[in-house]
Amino acid sequence: MEHFQFETSLWLPRRGDDVFEFFSNAYNLERITPPWLHFRVITPAPILMQAGTRIDYWLRIRGVPVRWRTRITAWDPPHRFVDEQIRGPYRVWIHEHRFREMAGGTLCEDLVRYAPMGGALMNRLFVARDVRSIFAYRAAQLKQIFTPDGRHLSP
């Protein structure tokens, strides 16, 4: 099974604790996921984030309804956490989120290791482009949520 990797980073004008707190609320994922995915968290609130927490989602990938379940496999506030797919559209999906305070704000780094169904061909035709688009949308939303003057907009 062939694995692929995607990495991106984004600097936000807020302290690491504040940024990590935003990511600690699983429902905020709905705010930063592109509307074309029709993404919804279906695990009932409240969700206590910690190692071992399981979260269920519903979304559409290219129009196909998908249920996705992840487990938090590493939880190190306010520096990093890892979520791994335990059921969903990939053979493997491991997403590490890292947060480092720098230059008066926080550098948010994402490292995704994944193996799509259909392997290299599906990755080349669809998946790699979709992953890039999803993270580009996410970056734009995060920039809007965390305003230049450092105020955090409420949900």
MOGIPE-V534102 format. One line per field, one symbol per residue. phi: phi as a letter, one per 20 degrees, with the letter a starting at -180 (. if undefined). psi: psi as a letter, one per 20 degrees, with the letter a starting at -180 (. if undefined). A space follows every 50 residues. Layout:
phi->???
psi->???
This chain:
phi->.edccccbbbecebfggfffggffegfffffddgffelfbedfffedeea gnfdcdccbcdlnefcdccccfdbbcfeeabcdcfdbredfbbcdedccc falmbceddccddbcffnmffffffcfgfffgfffffgfffffffefgen fefff
psi->ppqrqpqrqppqlqqhggghggiiohhihhhjpqhiilpppipqqqoopr pipppqrprpolipppppprpoipomqkhqrppppipbiqhpoooppqpp pqkjbpppppoppqoqpibhghgghggggggggghgggggghhhgnrhjj qppq.
